[in-house]
Amino acid sequence: MAERHPRLPPASDVDRDEELKRLHLAQKISRVGSWNYDVVAPALTVSDVLLELYGLNRSAFNGSYEVLNNCVPADNRASVVDATQRLTQTGVPMTIRYPVIRANDGAMRWLDAHGVVERDADGIVTQMAGTVADVTELVEAEIKAHEAHAELSKALSHQQAVIAATPDAIHLYNVATKHLSRANRSGKPLIGFTPEVV
């Protein structure tokens, strides 16, 4: 005889409320909000954390995509709209990074958005859902690293130009390998030796 497993009781409203509280806490800690768009209704719902990322409260949002989009700087707005439309039209998962100007304090934040679609049995898109994560610190670190690399490249380029242009002979000596190498073209005419001889 097959072993019977007891069925779990249906989740109560209290269980659902506790689960929602845990989800909200997890989103708040990770600074990741969520959204869902019911294409059929149509209706857009977003989590409290997503609203916090945009610096909005629930009454200012009122279910409007335009309210969220107005927080995106004008130069970036078209790319966010295009990404959302591509998700709707093609169903290919969406990934986009864009800045927002928070409505409540004017601070600029960088967000990474991801979205997917759900289809009915006929393949028609009925739902879109996704997440929005605050990646401001990551973007700022990337910008600083890029600026530091550009400054280093500029300094090295300037150094090479000075070394190449000077009429003095400049040689580099590697203490570890005890190898002398020519750093500019003035060495040969001034001392009469080629790098091979040195």
Backbone torsions as a table, in degrees:
resi	resn	phi	psi	omega
1	MET	NA	136.0	-178.4
2	ALA	-67.7	140.3	178.9
3	GLU	-73.7	134.3	-178.5
4	ARG	-97.5	137.7	176.6
5	HIS	-105.6	134.7	178.5
6	PRO	-67.4	143.1	177.7
7	ARG	-79.4	144.4	176.1
8	LEU	-76.1	141.5	178.2
9	PRO	-67.2	152.1	178.6
10	PRO	-62.3	148.7	-179.0
11	ALA	-66.7	136.8	178.7
12	SER	-86.7	169.0	176.2
13	ASP	-62.0	-34.5	178.1
14	VAL	-63.7	-44.2	177.9
15	ASP	-60.3	-43.7	179.5
16	ARG	-63.5	-41.4	178.4
17	ASP	-62.7	-42.2	178.2
18	GLU	-64.6	-40.8	178.5
19	GLU	-63.2	-41.6	177.7
20	LEU	-64.4	-37.9	177.3
21	LYS	-64.1	-42.7	178.8
22	ARG	-65.4	-39.6	178.3
23	LEU	-63.3	-45.1	179.0
24	HIS	-60.6	-43.2	179.4
25	LEU	-63.1	-43.3	179.2
26	ALA	-62.2	-42.2	178.7
27	GLN	-65.5	-39.8	-178.8
28	LYS	-65.4	-44.4	-179.9
29	ILE	-62.8	-43.8	-176.6
30	SER	-86.5	-6.4	-177.1
31	ARG	55.2	47.4	176.9
32	VAL	-125.9	117.3	176.6
33	GLY	-98.4	166.9	179.9
34	SER	-131.0	157.8	178.9
35	TRP	-143.6	157.6	177.2
36	ASN	-145.3	133.0	178.1
37	TYR	-121.0	117.5	176.1
38	ASP	-86.8	107.9	-176.0
39	VAL	-66.5	-36.0	-175.8
40	VAL	-70.6	-41.7	-172.7
41	ALA	-59.0	-48.2	-26.0
42	PRO	-76.3	145.5	-179.5
43	ALA	-153.9	133.8	177.9
44	LEU	-106.7	125.1	174.5
45	THR	-120.4	142.9	-179.9
46	VAL	-135.0	156.9	178.7
47	SER	-79.8	161.5	176.7
48	ASP	-60.0	-36.6	-179.1
49	VAL	-66.7	-38.7	176.5
50	LEU	-60.0	-43.2	177.9
51	LEU	-61.7	-39.9	178.1
52	GLU	-61.2	-39.5	179.4
53	LEU	-60.9	-34.9	179.2
54	TYR	-88.5	-5.1	-178.5
55	GLY	71.4	32.9	-178.2
56	LEU	-114.7	157.6	169.9
57	ASN	-108.9	168.8	-174.3
58	ARG	-59.4	-41.1	-176.9
59	SER	-69.8	-33.0	177.9
60	ALA	-71.8	-29.1	-177.8
61	PHE	-73.5	-48.6	-179.7
62	ASN	44.3	32.1	174.7
63	GLY	76.2	13.9	-174.1
64	SER	-101.4	124.7	175.6
65	TYR	-62.4	-35.4	-178.0
66	GLU	-62.1	-34.9	178.9
67	VAL	-62.2	-43.1	176.7
68	LEU	-65.4	-46.3	-176.3
69	ASN	-63.8	-29.9	178.9
70	ASN	-67.8	-17.5	176.3
71	CYS	-80.1	-14.2	178.7
72	VAL	-83.5	129.5	178.2
73	PRO	-54.4	146.4	-174.8
74	ALA	-53.5	-37.1	-178.6
75	ASP	-67.0	-21.9	-176.9
76	ASN	-105.8	-10.8	-171.6
77	ARG	-61.1	-43.8	-177.0
78	ALA	-61.4	-38.4	-178.7
79	SER	-67.6	-34.7	178.0
80	VAL	-69.2	-43.8	178.0
81	VAL	-62.1	-44.8	179.9
82	ASP	-60.9	-42.5	179.9
83	ALA	-62.2	-41.8	179.4
84	THR	-66.0	-41.7	178.9
85	GLN	-65.6	-38.9	177.4
86	ARG	-62.6	-40.0	177.6
87	LEU	-59.8	-46.0	-179.2
88	THR	-64.0	-44.5	-173.7
89	GLN	-79.0	-38.0	-174.1
90	THR	-103.9	-25.1	-176.1
91	GLY	77.8	0.4	178.3
92	VAL	-73.0	130.3	-178.5
93	PRO	-51.0	142.0	-175.9
94	MET	-102.0	137.3	170.7
95	THR	-139.3	125.0	179.6
96	ILE	-150.6	143.5	174.7
97	ARG	-113.7	134.4	-177.8
98	TYR	-156.4	156.8	177.2
99	PRO	-89.5	156.5	169.9
100	VAL	-133.7	151.7	171.3
101	ILE	-104.6	111.6	-176.0
102	ARG	-60.1	134.4	-175.5
103	ALA	-67.0	-32.7	-173.7
104	ASN	-85.1	-27.9	-176.6
105	ASP	-132.5	-1.6	177.9
106	GLY	74.4	5.8	179.8
107	ALA	-73.7	141.2	176.2
108	MET	-89.0	131.5	177.1
109	ARG	-128.0	151.0	176.1
110	TRP	-104.4	134.4	-177.8
111	LEU	-123.9	143.5	169.7
112	ASP	-108.3	122.4	179.7
113	ALA	-112.4	139.9	176.1
114	HIS	-130.2	140.5	179.8
115	GLY	-145.1	150.9	177.1
116	VAL	-137.1	164.8	177.5
117	VAL	-115.7	156.7	170.7
118	GLU	-118.9	140.3	-177.9
119	ARG	-118.3	155.1	175.3
120	ASP	-85.1	-174.3	-177.0
121	ALA	-61.6	-25.1	179.8
122	ASP	-90.1	2.8	178.9
123	GLY	84.1	10.0	179.2
124	ILE	-84.4	135.2	178.0
125	VAL	-68.2	123.0	-180.0
126	THR	-114.6	-26.9	-178.2
127	GLN	-139.2	148.2	168.1
128	MET	-128.0	140.9	-179.4
129	ALA	-143.9	154.9	179.7
130	GLY	-171.4	-175.3	178.9
131	THR	-129.7	156.5	175.1
132	VAL	-133.6	122.4	-176.5
133	ALA	-116.0	140.7	175.6
134	ASP	-80.7	115.1	-179.3
135	VAL	-120.0	27.5	-175.4
136	THR	-56.7	-47.6	-177.7
137	GLU	-62.6	-38.4	178.0
138	LEU	-63.9	-46.4	-179.4
139	VAL	-63.4	-43.2	179.0
140	GLU	-62.0	-39.3	177.5
141	ALA	-65.5	-40.1	177.8
142	GLU	-63.8	-40.8	179.6
143	ILE	-64.5	-44.6	179.7
144	LYS	-63.2	-41.6	179.3
145	ALA	-64.3	-40.9	178.7
146	HIS	-64.1	-43.7	179.0
147	GLU	-63.8	-41.7	179.1
148	ALA	-64.0	-40.7	178.3
149	HIS	-64.1	-42.0	179.6
150	ALA	-63.6	-41.7	178.9
151	GLU	-65.1	-41.4	178.5
152	LEU	-64.1	-44.2	178.8
153	SER	-60.6	-42.0	179.3
154	LYS	-64.5	-43.1	179.9
155	ALA	-64.1	-43.2	179.5
156	LEU	-65.6	-39.4	178.7
157	SER	-63.2	-43.6	178.7
158	HIS	-64.1	-42.7	179.3
159	GLN	-60.3	-45.1	-179.8
160	GLN	-64.1	-37.7	178.9
161	ALA	-64.7	-42.3	179.0
162	VAL	-64.4	-45.4	-179.7
163	ILE	-62.2	-42.7	-178.5
164	ALA	-68.4	-33.9	-173.8
165	ALA	-85.1	-21.3	-175.1
166	THR	-69.8	142.2	177.7
167	PRO	-79.1	-10.2	179.8
168	ASP	-79.4	152.3	176.0
169	ALA	-80.5	128.6	177.7
170	ILE	-121.0	124.4	178.2
171	HIS	-123.8	151.3	176.2
172	LEU	-111.7	133.9	178.7
173	TYR	-120.0	121.9	178.9
174	ASN	-91.4	111.3	-176.2
175	VAL	-63.7	-39.7	-176.9
176	ALA	-65.2	-43.8	-177.1
177	THR	-96.4	-7.6	-177.0
178	LYS	55.1	44.5	-178.0
179	HIS	-116.5	130.9	178.0
180	LEU	-104.1	129.9	178.3
181	SER	-131.1	153.5	-179.8
182	ARG	-82.0	134.4	180.0
183	ALA	-101.3	-19.9	176.6
184	ASN	-143.3	178.6	-172.9
185	ARG	-84.7	-7.5	-176.0
186	SER	-77.6	-14.4	-175.6
187	GLY	-62.6	-45.8	-174.8
188	LYS	-64.5	-51.0	-179.1
189	PRO	-66.2	-30.6	-177.7
190	LEU	-76.6	-41.5	-176.1
191	ILE	-109.3	-9.7	173.5
192	GLY	80.2	11.1	-179.4
193	PHE	-115.7	146.3	173.5
194	THR	-88.2	163.9	178.1
195	PRO	-58.6	-30.9	-179.3
196	GLU	-65.8	-38.4	-178.5
197	VAL	-73.0	-40.4	-179.1
198	VAL	-65.6	NA	NA
